[in-house]
Amino acid sequence: MLIIFKSGASADVIMLGDAGKKLITAMGKDADDPKGIVTVEQLPAAIAGLKAAIEADRARQAQRTEADEAADREAGRTGMAAPVSLAQRAWPLLDMLEQAVKEKVPVVWGV
């Protein structure tokens, strides 16, 4: 399942369902609702929630141990095969939200 975030302020942001749902939840919205909107008034809170999720993910990554790194190497999850972090996935959506604030337009998905 794809989630396509749309706004008049920027190009569409397309995400796979699980990653998109995590970010929808971080913005304070219901991830189980197939359609949604972040109104202009809700944008600052959505941005704050997304930034908090990014920082939490970075903190989690910083706490990884050498054993975690060794396990990833053993499983072949390094280089291009390394998992993409929530922080990396969130940046395009965060940029969209920030552009939407500047242009005073909402962000929607599922429409």
mmCIF file of the C-alpha atoms, coordinates in Angstrom:
data_MODEL
# 
_entry.id   MODEL 
# 
loop_
_atom_site.group_PDB 
_atom_site.id 
_atom_site.type_symbol 
_atom_site.label_atom_id 
_atom_site.label_alt_id 
_atom_site.label_comp_id 
_atom_site.label_asym_id 
_atom_site.label_entity_id 
_atom_site.label_seq_id 
_atom_site.pdbx_PDB_ins_code 
_atom_site.Cartn_x 
_atom_site.Cartn_y 
_atom_site.Cartn_z 
_atom_site.occupancy 
_atom_site.B_iso_or_equiv 
_atom_site.pdbx_formal_charge 
_atom_site.auth_seq_id 
_atom_site.auth_comp_id 
_atom_site.auth_asym_id 
_atom_site.auth_atom_id 
_atom_site.pdbx_PDB_model_num 
ATOM 1   C CA . MET A 1 1   ? 0.000  0.000   0.000  1.00 0.00 ? 1   MET A CA 1 
ATOM 2   C CA . LEU A 1 2   ? 1.267  3.445   -0.906 1.00 0.00 ? 2   LEU A CA 1 
ATOM 3   C CA . ILE A 1 3   ? 0.508  6.652   0.927  1.00 0.00 ? 3   ILE A CA 1 
ATOM 4   C CA . ILE A 1 4   ? 0.779  9.784   -1.185 1.00 0.00 ? 4   ILE A CA 1 
ATOM 5   C CA . PHE A 1 5   ? 1.067  13.053  0.705  1.00 0.00 ? 5   PHE A CA 1 
ATOM 6   C CA . LYS A 1 6   ? -0.044 16.086  -1.320 1.00 0.00 ? 6   LYS A CA 1 
ATOM 7   C CA . SER A 1 7   ? 0.195  19.813  -0.865 1.00 0.00 ? 7   SER A CA 1 
ATOM 8   C CA . GLY A 1 8   ? -0.006 22.839  -3.096 1.00 0.00 ? 8   GLY A CA 1 
ATOM 9   C CA . ALA A 1 9   ? 3.318  23.930  -1.623 1.00 0.00 ? 9   ALA A CA 1 
ATOM 10  C CA . SER A 1 10  ? 5.522  21.127  -2.993 1.00 0.00 ? 10  SER A CA 1 
ATOM 11  C CA . ALA A 1 11  ? 5.749  17.953  -5.026 1.00 0.00 ? 11  ALA A CA 1 
ATOM 12  C CA . ASP A 1 12  ? 4.000  14.816  -3.778 1.00 0.00 ? 12  ASP A CA 1 
ATOM 13  C CA . VAL A 1 13  ? 5.743  12.637  -1.188 1.00 0.00 ? 13  VAL A CA 1 
ATOM 14  C CA . ILE A 1 14  ? 5.156  8.914   -1.732 1.00 0.00 ? 14  ILE A CA 1 
ATOM 15  C CA . MET A 1 15  ? 5.775  6.320   0.991  1.00 0.00 ? 15  MET A CA 1 
ATOM 16  C CA . LEU A 1 16  ? 5.110  2.669   1.572  1.00 0.00 ? 16  LEU A CA 1 
ATOM 17  C CA . GLY A 1 17  ? 2.268  2.055   4.007  1.00 0.00 ? 17  GLY A CA 1 
ATOM 18  C CA . ASP A 1 18  ? 4.144  1.078   7.179  1.00 0.00 ? 18  ASP A CA 1 
ATOM 19  C CA . ALA A 1 19  ? 6.619  3.968   7.022  1.00 0.00 ? 19  ALA A CA 1 
ATOM 20  C CA . GLY A 1 20  ? 3.885  6.422   6.089  1.00 0.00 ? 20  GLY A CA 1 
ATOM 21  C CA . LYS A 1 21  ? 1.654  5.250   8.936  1.00 0.00 ? 21  LYS A CA 1 
ATOM 22  C CA . LYS A 1 22  ? 4.451  5.798   11.462 1.00 0.00 ? 22  LYS A CA 1 
ATOM 23  C CA . LEU A 1 23  ? 4.874  9.354   10.221 1.00 0.00 ? 23  LEU A CA 1 
ATOM 24  C CA . ILE A 1 24  ? 1.122  10.006  10.233 1.00 0.00 ? 24  ILE A CA 1 
ATOM 25  C CA . THR A 1 25  ? 1.056  8.873   13.868 1.00 0.00 ? 25  THR A CA 1 
ATOM 26  C CA . ALA A 1 26  ? 4.045  11.111  14.658 1.00 0.00 ? 26  ALA A CA 1 
ATOM 27  C CA . MET A 1 27  ? 2.081  14.061  13.243 1.00 0.00 ? 27  MET A CA 1 
ATOM 28  C CA . GLY A 1 28  ? -0.710 13.314  15.712 1.00 0.00 ? 28  GLY A CA 1 
ATOM 29  C CA . LYS A 1 29  ? -3.147 11.884  13.179 1.00 0.00 ? 29  LYS A CA 1 
ATOM 30  C CA . ASP A 1 30  ? -4.988 8.545   12.947 1.00 0.00 ? 30  ASP A CA 1 
ATOM 31  C CA . ALA A 1 31  ? -2.815 6.220   10.849 1.00 0.00 ? 31  ALA A CA 1 
ATOM 32  C CA . ASP A 1 32  ? -5.725 3.792   10.347 1.00 0.00 ? 32  ASP A CA 1 
ATOM 33  C CA . ASP A 1 33  ? -7.779 6.408   8.508  1.00 0.00 ? 33  ASP A CA 1 
ATOM 34  C CA . PRO A 1 34  ? -7.058 6.008   4.760  1.00 0.00 ? 34  PRO A CA 1 
ATOM 35  C CA . LYS A 1 35  ? -7.664 9.729   4.153  1.00 0.00 ? 35  LYS A CA 1 
ATOM 36  C CA . GLY A 1 36  ? -6.390 12.613  6.187  1.00 0.00 ? 36  GLY A CA 1 
ATOM 37  C CA . ILE A 1 37  ? -5.525 16.269  6.342  1.00 0.00 ? 37  ILE A CA 1 
ATOM 38  C CA . VAL A 1 38  ? -3.197 18.489  8.305  1.00 0.00 ? 38  VAL A CA 1 
ATOM 39  C CA . THR A 1 39  ? -4.902 21.860  8.235  1.00 0.00 ? 39  THR A CA 1 
ATOM 40  C CA . VAL A 1 40  ? -2.948 25.087  8.163  1.00 0.00 ? 40  VAL A CA 1 
ATOM 41  C CA . GLU A 1 41  ? -3.715 25.548  11.862 1.00 0.00 ? 41  GLU A CA 1 
ATOM 42  C CA . GLN A 1 42  ? -2.455 22.021  12.670 1.00 0.00 ? 42  GLN A CA 1 
ATOM 43  C CA . LEU A 1 43  ? 0.811  22.311  10.717 1.00 0.00 ? 43  LEU A CA 1 
ATOM 44  C CA . PRO A 1 44  ? 2.989  23.644  13.589 1.00 0.00 ? 44  PRO A CA 1 
ATOM 45  C CA . ALA A 1 45  ? 1.956  20.777  15.887 1.00 0.00 ? 45  ALA A CA 1 
ATOM 46  C CA . ALA A 1 46  ? 2.465  18.227  13.100 1.00 0.00 ? 46  ALA A CA 1 
ATOM 47  C CA . ILE A 1 47  ? 5.951  19.609  12.422 1.00 0.00 ? 47  ILE A CA 1 
ATOM 48  C CA . ALA A 1 48  ? 6.804  19.474  16.134 1.00 0.00 ? 48  ALA A CA 1 
ATOM 49  C CA . GLY A 1 49  ? 5.594  15.869  16.361 1.00 0.00 ? 49  GLY A CA 1 
ATOM 50  C CA . LEU A 1 50  ? 7.588  14.834  13.309 1.00 0.00 ? 50  LEU A CA 1 
ATOM 51  C CA . LYS A 1 51  ? 10.731 16.553  14.615 1.00 0.00 ? 51  LYS A CA 1 
ATOM 52  C CA . ALA A 1 52  ? 10.308 14.781  17.958 1.00 0.00 ? 52  ALA A CA 1 
ATOM 53  C CA . ALA A 1 53  ? 10.032 11.423  16.166 1.00 0.00 ? 53  ALA A CA 1 
ATOM 54  C CA . ILE A 1 54  ? 13.183 12.222  14.171 1.00 0.00 ? 54  ILE A CA 1 
ATOM 55  C CA . GLU A 1 55  ? 15.109 13.083  17.332 1.00 0.00 ? 55  GLU A CA 1 
ATOM 56  C CA . ALA A 1 56  ? 13.872 9.945   19.112 1.00 0.00 ? 56  ALA A CA 1 
ATOM 57  C CA . ASP A 1 57  ? 14.967 7.825   16.150 1.00 0.00 ? 57  ASP A CA 1 
ATOM 58  C CA . ARG A 1 58  ? 18.386 9.478   16.102 1.00 0.00 ? 58  ARG A CA 1 
ATOM 59  C CA . ALA A 1 59  ? 18.775 8.872   19.838 1.00 0.00 ? 59  ALA A CA 1 
ATOM 60  C CA . ARG A 1 60  ? 17.847 5.209   19.331 1.00 0.00 ? 60  ARG A CA 1 
ATOM 61  C CA . GLN A 1 61  ? 20.421 4.919   16.539 1.00 0.00 ? 61  GLN A CA 1 
ATOM 62  C CA . ALA A 1 62  ? 23.086 6.553   18.720 1.00 0.00 ? 62  ALA A CA 1 
ATOM 63  C CA . GLN A 1 63  ? 22.525 3.916   21.415 1.00 0.00 ? 63  GLN A CA 1 
ATOM 64  C CA . ARG A 1 64  ? 23.302 1.036   19.068 1.00 0.00 ? 64  ARG A CA 1 
ATOM 65  C CA . THR A 1 65  ? 26.128 -1.108  20.363 1.00 0.00 ? 65  THR A CA 1 
ATOM 66  C CA . GLU A 1 66  ? 29.052 -2.730  18.613 1.00 0.00 ? 66  GLU A CA 1 
ATOM 67  C CA . ALA A 1 67  ? 27.151 -6.022  18.915 1.00 0.00 ? 67  ALA A CA 1 
ATOM 68  C CA . ASP A 1 68  ? 24.239 -4.461  16.994 1.00 0.00 ? 68  ASP A CA 1 
ATOM 69  C CA . GLU A 1 69  ? 26.640 -3.334  14.279 1.00 0.00 ? 69  GLU A CA 1 
ATOM 70  C CA . ALA A 1 70  ? 28.252 -6.783  14.133 1.00 0.00 ? 70  ALA A CA 1 
ATOM 71  C CA . ALA A 1 71  ? 24.825 -8.434  13.836 1.00 0.00 ? 71  ALA A CA 1 
ATOM 72  C CA . ASP A 1 72  ? 23.963 -6.132  10.925 1.00 0.00 ? 72  ASP A CA 1 
ATOM 73  C CA . ARG A 1 73  ? 27.240 -6.992  9.170  1.00 0.00 ? 73  ARG A CA 1 
ATOM 74  C CA . GLU A 1 74  ? 26.595 -10.700 9.740  1.00 0.00 ? 74  GLU A CA 1 
ATOM 75  C CA . ALA A 1 75  ? 23.087 -10.413 8.268  1.00 0.00 ? 75  ALA A CA 1 
ATOM 76  C CA . GLY A 1 76  ? 24.306 -8.353  5.296  1.00 0.00 ? 76  GLY A CA 1 
ATOM 77  C CA . ARG A 1 77  ? 22.489 -5.192  6.383  1.00 0.00 ? 77  ARG A CA 1 
ATOM 78  C CA . THR A 1 78  ? 25.284 -2.740  5.580  1.00 0.00 ? 78  THR A CA 1 
ATOM 79  C CA . GLY A 1 79  ? 25.952 -0.228  2.834  1.00 0.00 ? 79  GLY A CA 1 
ATOM 80  C CA . MET A 1 80  ? 23.119 -0.111  0.310  1.00 0.00 ? 80  MET A CA 1 
ATOM 81  C CA . ALA A 1 81  ? 21.367 -2.991  2.120  1.00 0.00 ? 81  ALA A CA 1 
ATOM 82  C CA . ALA A 1 82  ? 21.222 -1.110  5.428  1.00 0.00 ? 82  ALA A CA 1 
ATOM 83  C CA . PRO A 1 83  ? 17.703 -0.325  6.667  1.00 0.00 ? 83  PRO A CA 1 
ATOM 84  C CA . VAL A 1 84  ? 16.457 3.205   6.101  1.00 0.00 ? 84  VAL A CA 1 
ATOM 85  C CA . SER A 1 85  ? 15.842 4.981   9.388  1.00 0.00 ? 85  SER A CA 1 
ATOM 86  C CA . LEU A 1 86  ? 12.651 6.762   10.343 1.00 0.00 ? 86  LEU A CA 1 
ATOM 87  C CA . ALA A 1 87  ? 14.641 10.008  10.421 1.00 0.00 ? 87  ALA A CA 1 
ATOM 88  C CA . GLN A 1 88  ? 15.713 9.517   6.806  1.00 0.00 ? 88  GLN A CA 1 
ATOM 89  C CA . ARG A 1 89  ? 12.184 8.699   5.691  1.00 0.00 ? 89  ARG A CA 1 
ATOM 90  C CA . ALA A 1 90  ? 10.708 11.696  7.522  1.00 0.00 ? 90  ALA A CA 1 
ATOM 91  C CA . TRP A 1 91  ? 12.787 14.436  5.888  1.00 0.00 ? 91  TRP A CA 1 
ATOM 92  C CA . PRO A 1 92  ? 10.788 14.766  2.634  1.00 0.00 ? 92  PRO A CA 1 
ATOM 93  C CA . LEU A 1 93  ? 7.514  14.954  4.571  1.00 0.00 ? 93  LEU A CA 1 
ATOM 94  C CA . LEU A 1 94  ? 8.974  17.430  7.066  1.00 0.00 ? 94  LEU A CA 1 
ATOM 95  C CA . ASP A 1 95  ? 10.103 19.610  4.169  1.00 0.00 ? 95  ASP A CA 1 
ATOM 96  C CA . MET A 1 96  ? 6.599  19.436  2.684  1.00 0.00 ? 96  MET A CA 1 
ATOM 97  C CA . LEU A 1 97  ? 5.046  20.490  5.999  1.00 0.00 ? 97  LEU A CA 1 
ATOM 98  C CA . GLU A 1 98  ? 7.460  23.405  6.365  1.00 0.00 ? 98  GLU A CA 1 
ATOM 99  C CA . GLN A 1 99  ? 6.744  24.588  2.812  1.00 0.00 ? 99  GLN A CA 1 
ATOM 100 C CA . ALA A 1 100 ? 3.014  24.278  3.512  1.00 0.00 ? 100 ALA A CA 1 
ATOM 101 C CA . VAL A 1 101 ? 3.390  26.557  6.544  1.00 0.00 ? 101 VAL A CA 1 
ATOM 102 C CA . LYS A 1 102 ? 5.133  29.181  4.422  1.00 0.00 ? 102 LYS A CA 1 
ATOM 103 C CA . GLU A 1 103 ? 2.455  29.061  1.752  1.00 0.00 ? 103 GLU A CA 1 
ATOM 104 C CA . LYS A 1 104 ? -0.417 28.589  4.208  1.00 0.00 ? 104 LYS A CA 1 
ATOM 105 C CA . VAL A 1 105 ? -1.827 25.467  2.525  1.00 0.00 ? 105 VAL A CA 1 
ATOM 106 C CA . PRO A 1 106 ? -2.856 22.108  4.017  1.00 0.00 ? 106 PRO A CA 1 
ATOM 107 C CA . VAL A 1 107 ? -1.250 18.694  3.511  1.00 0.00 ? 107 VAL A CA 1 
ATOM 108 C CA . VAL A 1 108 ? -3.517 15.768  2.606  1.00 0.00 ? 108 VAL A CA 1 
ATOM 109 C CA . TRP A 1 109 ? -3.222 12.045  1.891  1.00 0.00 ? 109 TRP A CA 1 
ATOM 110 C CA . GLY A 1 110 ? -5.528 9.388   0.521  1.00 0.00 ? 110 GLY A CA 1 
ATOM 111 C CA . VAL A 1 111 ? -7.405 11.765  -1.767 1.00 0.00 ? 111 VAL A CA 1 
# 
